[in-house]
């Protein structure tokens, strides 16, 4: 059996059908794709999830509803029509061979236009970094990686790919729960959540970032943070589309200078799972938990042929959760009093996107554990910039800083550096 086919699903045998095991699952789409397809609507409470039809295509959905005895022509959803969930259409190109089944990488396949159009893929070396709004320069696919595999030539992928199939007449989008002509809104259940280090609700600063060489930058100018998140370029002994850092370089990272107390979230994979735990100890942290990101593809199936893994194909990544090691008078680990516990689970199921991009759900998890406070992300890219966070990386473009004291410290330490100190439009600090 070809390893690029997902095993055990009827869809691999015949691309227009889906196994019953996929019923009731939900898919998370890129916001960019939703906007292009006209799907960016508040169809769910948080606007981030869209339900996917278990039959995948409109044709199969209509056939299934025709055969469904519970749907009558007089009902609100006429038999033979399609449901109001999201559907996909197969992309049949001259080089496509539908008999091969769908590509395991789907919209993240390197041969797909959706991959090349990503705003997070760096441009060709030497291209202008700053482009006009809405424009995009030429992109470079990862070196040595071809149409979805390892070391293959960059040839068109013969496997089946999909795109969102939606127009304004699809389904009954206006239907909702009504009673007596009025829309019935669910009463939301809210858990009591602490307000974080400041003890009060604070407006978040706009996204801040500093473009720098993280191996040589003077971290002492940054001040202290309540939360640190890092997605290091670990050397996992594989061919990767970006530069890596040695284990010794990682151990020497001045992470301890960034916190007196607080939380550290460290992404690890492969052999870095052991190295990451060692780094936590060297930096002065105690591991208190671990989050697993279970990766799904465009059709919300578990990815079976990941691009990493020496012995097994990796379909998950780990994020270690550490706390700065401070002991009380009894020798017991002190957890900051402002940390909110028990709000989230330790598993995130989310769709993969560009290489090394992590799920947005992780930010929500962290921000619920620590509302407010200063937060920094190390080894970030432009897609990582987020309100309330300072992002450090070497692909961010001109600095953007709203904390005046931070801008002043950087200017003092690096007089030759062009630092754009932005006006603090909120009038608040993140402390």
C-alpha positions, 0 to 999 in steps of 0.5 A, spaced: 500 500 500 502 506 498 504 510 504 501 516 502 494 514 503 491 514 509 489 507 511 482 504 513 478 509 510 473 508 504 475 515 502 482 513 500 479 507 495 474 512 492 475 520 493 468 522 493 466 518 499 467 518 507 467 513 512 462 513 518 467 514 523 468 521 521 461 523 523 460 529 528 467 531 527 469 538 526 474 542 522 478 548 524 479 552 517 485 558 516 481 565 517 484 567 511 481 561 507 475 563 511 475 570 509 476 568 501 471 563 501 466 567 505 465 563 511 468 568 516 461 568 520 459 567 527 456 560 526 460 558 532 460 562 539 468 563 538 468 564 530 474 559 530 470 553 528 466 551 522 462 544 522 464 540 516 459 535 513 461 528 514 460 526 507 465 531 504 462 533 498 455 536 496 454 531 491 454 526 497 451 530 502 445 531 497 445 523 496 445 522 503 439 526 505 435 524 499 436 517 502 434 519 509 427 517 511 427 522 517 427 528 512 421 530 508 419 535 503 415 539 508 421 539 513 425 545 514 431 542 510 428 539 504 430 532 502 435 532 496 438 539 498 445 540 502 446 541 509 448 547 512 455 545 514 462 546 510 463 542 504 469 541 499 470 539 492 476 535 489 481 539 485 482 535 479 488 537 475 491 534 468 496 531 473 491 528 478 490 521 479 484 520 483 485 512 484 491 514 488 486 517 494 488 523 497 494 526 499 496 526 506 498 533 506 492 536 503 493 543 503 500 543 506 503 539 500 509 543 498 506 543 491 499 546 492 498 553 491 495 554 498 502 553 501 506 558 497 501 563 498 502 563 506 504 569 509 509 566 513 513 563 508 519 567 507 521 570 500 527 568 496 533 571 499 535 578 497 528 579 496 525 586 499 522 584 506 517 590 506 512 589 501 506 594 499 500 592 503 496 586 500 502 584 496 507 578 496 514 577 493 516 571 490 516 565 495 521 559 496 519 552 498 524 548 503 530 546 500 530 539 498 523 537 500 518 536 494 511 535 493 510 533 500 515 528 501 522 528 504 528 529 498 523 528 492 524 533 486 519 539 486 514 535 481 506 536 481 503 532 486 499 526 483 494 525 489 488 528 490 487 535 493 481 539 496 478 546 496 472 549 500 466 549 496 461 554 498 457 560 495 452 564 498 446 559 496 449 553 500 444 551 506 440 554 510 445 559 513 439 564 517 436 558 520 437 558 528 434 556 534 427 561 535 422 561 540 415 565 538 419 569 533 425 571 537 432 568 537 433 564 543 441 565 546 444 559 550 446 562 557 453 561 557 457 557 563 463 561 565 468 559 570 471 564 575 478 566 572 483 570 576 485 576 573 493 575 573 499 578 576 496 585 576 489 583 580 485 587 575 483 587 568 488 591 563 487 593 556 492 589 552 498 593 548 498 592 541 503 586 538 510 588 539 516 585 536 524 585 536 528 583 530 534 580 532 539 574 532 537 571 538 544 567 540 547 574 541 542 579 543 542 582 550 536 579 553 537 584 560 534 590 556 528 586 555 526 586 563 522 581 566 516 577 564 511 573 567 510 568 561 515 565 556 514 561 550 519 558 545 519 554 539 526 553 538 530 550 532 532 544 535 537 540 532 533 533 531 538 530 526 533 531 520 533 535 514 529 541 515 527 547 511 530 552 516 537 553 520 538 549 527 541 551 534 546 546 537 544 543 544 550 547 547 547 553 544 540 552 547 543 550 554 547 557 553 540 561 552 539 566 557 532 564 559 534 565 567 535 573 566 527 573 563 524 571 569 524 571 577 517 567 577 513 565 572 511 560 567 515 557 561 512 553 555 517 550 551 515 546 544 519 540 543 519 534 538 523 528 537 530 527 540 529 534 543 524 532 548 530 529 552 534 535 551 528 540 552 527 537 559 535 538 560 534 545 558 529 546 563 533 544 569 539 548 566 535 554 566 532 553 573 525 551 571 521 545 574 517 541 569 509 541 572 505 539 566 506 537 558 501 539 552 500 535 546 498 537 540 495 532 535 495 534 528 490 533 523 489 535 516 485 539 512 479 534 512 480 533 520 483 526 519 489 525 523 496 526 519 499 519 518 505 521 514 508 526 518 514 530 515 518 528 521 520 522 525 526 517 524 522 510 526 515 512 526 511 518 522 510 523 527 503 526 528 503 530 534 508 535 538 509 536 545 509 543 549 513 542 556 510 547 561 515 549 566 515 554 572 521 558 575 524 553 581 523 557 587 522 553 593 518 556 600 521 555 607 519 548 607 523 546 601 516 545 596 516 548 589 512 555 589 507 556 584 505 563 583 499 565 586 496 568 580 496 562 575 489 559 574 489 552 574 484 547 571 481 551 566 484 547 560 486 540 558 493 538 556 491 536 549 490 540 543 487 537 536 488 542 531 490 543 523 497 543 521 499 549 517 505 552 515 512 549 517 513 550 524 507 554 525 503 552 532 496 552 533 493 558 535 489 555 541 495 555 545 495 562 546 488 562 549 490 556 553 496 560 556 492 567 556 487 563 561 492 561 565 495 568 566 491 573 564 495 580 563 502 580 565 508 581 560 509 575 555 514 574 551 515 569 545 522 567 543 524 564 536 517 567 533 515 569 526 510 574 523 504 570 524 506 569 531 505 576 533 499 577 538 496 583 542 499 583 549 505 579 547 512 581 545 515 577 539 523 575 538 525 573 532 530 574 526 524 574 520 520 580 523 522 586 520 523 593 523 521 593 530 515 595 533 515 597 540 509 600 545 513 600 551 516 606 552 521 604 557 523 598 553 524 602 547 529 607 551 533 601 554 534 598 547 536 605 544 541 605 550 544 599 549 544 599 541 545 606 539 546 604 532 539 600 532 533 603 528 527 602 534 520 604 532 517 606 539 510 607 537 505 611 541 502 607 547 495 608 544 492 604 550 495 608 555 496 602 559 502 598 561 502 590 561 504 590 568 
